[in-house]
């Protein structure tokens, strides 16, 4: 058994309303030699949001032109529902500004349908998942560093309070001298 066959499949939610394209993407990903893909599809954003509530996915391949949503609002709504899942915007729009805006809004990649070749799609999926994982690890590491700084600050404060208590106890235990 090869290494790719032993690994769990990469679960992809393809959100696109073009049935022929969905078939092509399924076929392309089924032939990828490096990874096993399990592709589910939704033709509308509403259907995709429902699926995201019920099922677990490793990546969302998202068209920005859907019957019930269009443009970057589509990406925003997907992110609002599942911010932890990497998203690749996969659309007919060849607008570089839309691509940059999508990346700024959290998309891991922006692919133009007519320019994407099969090998590029599979690679983009794998890389997007890895980038999202790296972001998560970095965020968790930063949170741990902040927690560590907070604990160290509290430990310093506890030591300071202990010194103050010891000084108070020492001053109270010394005999008082009165002047006459």
Secondary structure by P-SEA (a helix, b strand, c coil): cccccccccbbbbbbcccaaaaaaaaaaaaacccbbbbbbbbccaaaaaaaaaccccccccccccccccccaaaaaaaaaacccbbbbbccccccaaaaaaaaaaccccccccccccaaaaaaaaaaaaaaaaaaaaaaaaaaaaaaaaaaaaaaaaaaaaaaaaaaaaaaaacbbbbcc
